[in-house]
Amino acid sequence: MTRIFSGVKPTGHLTLGNYLGAMRRWAEEDQHRADALFCVVDLHALTVEHDPARVRRLSRQAATLLLAAGLDPALCTVFVQSQVDEHLRLSYLMECTASDGEMRRMIQYKEKAAQEAARGGTVRLSLLTYPALMAADILAYGAHEVPVGEDQAQHLELTRDLAVRFNQRYGTTFVVPRATHPAVAARVMDLQDPTSKMGKSEQVRTSGIVYLLDEPEVVRKKVMRAVTDTGSEVAYDREKRPGVANLLDVLAACAGGDPERLAEEYDSYGALKGDVAAAVVETLRPLRKRHAELAADPSYVDEVLRRGAERARGLARPRVDAAFRALGLLG
Ligand code: AQP
């Protein structure tokens, strides 16, 4: 049976980008067709400046939102990365497989290291080595597919390279996984800066980011104030009109249809924004309602995570042990 692994980092409140680019597909498709594991990858949240209490709170919130988005513990495995030791055990082996150069080539490393330096902060070594941990997350489970947004494509390529290299050098141990991306909204852009990804770790300028738990009125305001492009004609052109293209992508993802065709239905930016706002509010409504119910019952979420971690441990352990032996460790 196909096995799927994917995750979210508790580096901030989850966004519409996380939902449309990843979580919705996990709930609507992936958990029904495969043995799927979904993880709150909390160790990844420590690669940048962090507040321990906030990471703890966001991890719980992310797990609750995964369930609110429709992940069903009867169909899939939901767990928290730090509760399964195999991720860290295998991560070191991946660091011993990867080269310094290939880690430094990662775009996310370059961007985040530059941001951190601009803030006058220090760049943590784990920011550089984080793709090795991500490779371990995936390879420990023998996952065949990794459903992610487009921003993760480069890390997935690296994971594939590491799996192939390890298998060639030390004997076949890992499945070589492949990334899958959604047909639309694989990269939802910031509403105030449509050339940047809508990202959850941004803490300063949040007016272009729709958070899953934003009140409907806040969502409406953010969409209505979205930056569009000079000119007034509604046309789908990602290069020349990234703001409008982003709105059309979001509309297509929330209400159905093809972004280019949808463009033909509008003759003003105002009308388009009104429909996008309504579609996003409707898409998020059931998720917000379910989140409120689940947040009122934390012991249920704890139990789901406990069982999830138990199952994940059982699946990962034999493969990680085999990797230890293959590398020459007594294990
Ligand atoms: N804007 C996006 N559009 C489409 N997909 C997205 N994803 C994230 N943002 C978008 C997808 O959501 C899944 C979980 O993401 P993540 O938690 O690994 O990373 P992140 O949300 O991108 O958060 P970061 O890296 O902490 O910080 P920022 O937000 O600053 O980049 C993934 O499948 C991802 O592709």
Boltz pocket constraint, residues with backbone or C-beta under 6 A from the ligand:
constraints:
  - pocket:
      binder: B
      contacts: [[A, 6], [A, 7], [A, 8], [A, 9], [A, 10], [A, 11], [A, 12], [A, 17], [A, 18], [A, 19], [A, 20], [A, 21], [A, 22], [A, 23], [A, 147], [A, 148], [A, 149], [A, 150], [A, 151], [A, 152], [A, 185], [A, 186], [A, 187], [A, 188], [A, 189], [A, 197], [A, 198], [A, 199], [A, 200], [A, 201], [A, 202]]
      max_distance: 6.0
